[in-house]
Amino acid sequence: MSDVIGITMGDPAGVGPEITVRAIAQMGAADRARTRIYGNRATLENALVATSLVLGLEDIVVDLPIEGGPLPWGKLDPRAGDAAFHFIERAVRDAEAGQIGCVVTAPINKEALNLAGHHYDGHTGMLAALTGQKSAFMLLASERLKVIHVSTHVSLKTAIDRATPERILATIRAGNDHLKRIGYATPRIAVAGINPHCGESGLFGTEDDVQVVPAVAMAWAEGIDVQGPISADTVYHRAYNGGFDLVVAQYHDQGHIPIKLVAFDTAVNVSLGLPIDRTSVDHGTAFDIAGTGKANHTNLNEAIAYARRLAAGTKS
């Protein structure tokens, strides 16, 4: 596996170009030599002006065109969505070819992406489609709390329907395999319930008994150290304080809210279930500050650090 990481600069009108050049400028020579940027060089040069940085980009940028670019900062534009898609597509192909060991994605704008005709719910669904996978899993990882999602960018009603025993079991397996890969000998996994108090023996619904309990039983039978369903109003507190290594969240907000509360600037989005490795920032394009030089690159640094561990095959 290559130890080179590839950073896709995200939506050209958002903060992705700025945080990318900030992260690159902060790297030492050795790390910079093991980094490629998939984006548009003219846009990145504008980002250098916005951030008052001086940085040679000629050796590290895979320069890809943007129709009418460089585009104005902070404006929703389907041309930006189209460019962001092609940055990611090229990085994925290079990862599949073994030229880079992990893809790190700066933020994209889902509306711009869809306006450009690329109909995905975000990075995870796009990456699954590009790599020929039926689906993938979103893991949000921080030092004290890690959460993997059964579903993400769907309505709450659809999320409950998607939480089948088979999907929950697949999510548990994906999380268990990843934690073993990064150094957990026997990951301790908790599965959050769907309903308040896990349905209270049917008083608040039967979904936990019908959908979650069978999945946990099957995972346990496979030798996975898993417990659940556990009421979502307590399970994250227990995990944060060391009771579990990973929580399986049933839907987007159930997992995102707690981890953004405790690790807003440091949580890394990791895609599991793909034939390539990918990490990402866990924030959006921030059009309101794009081009001002104010964007904070702390989260991108965390995503890059996680990617380097995966690309190097080392445990963390």
Secondary structure, 3 states (H helix, E strand, C coil): CCCCEEEECCCCCCCHHHHHHHHHHHCCHHHHHCEEEEECHHHHHHHHHHHCCCCCCCCCEEECCCCCCCCCCCCCCHHHHHHHHHHHHHHHHHHHCCCCCEEEECCCCHHHHHHCCCCCCCHHHHHHHHCCCCCCEEEEECCCCEEEECCCCCCHHHHHHHCCHHHHHHHHHHHHHHHHHCCCCCCCEEEECCCHHHHCCECCECHHHHHHHHHHHHHHHCCCCEEEEECHHHHHHHHHCCCCCEEEECCHHHHHHHHHHHCCCCCEEEEECCCCCEEECCCCCCCCCCCCCCCCCHHHHHHHHHHHHHHHCCCC
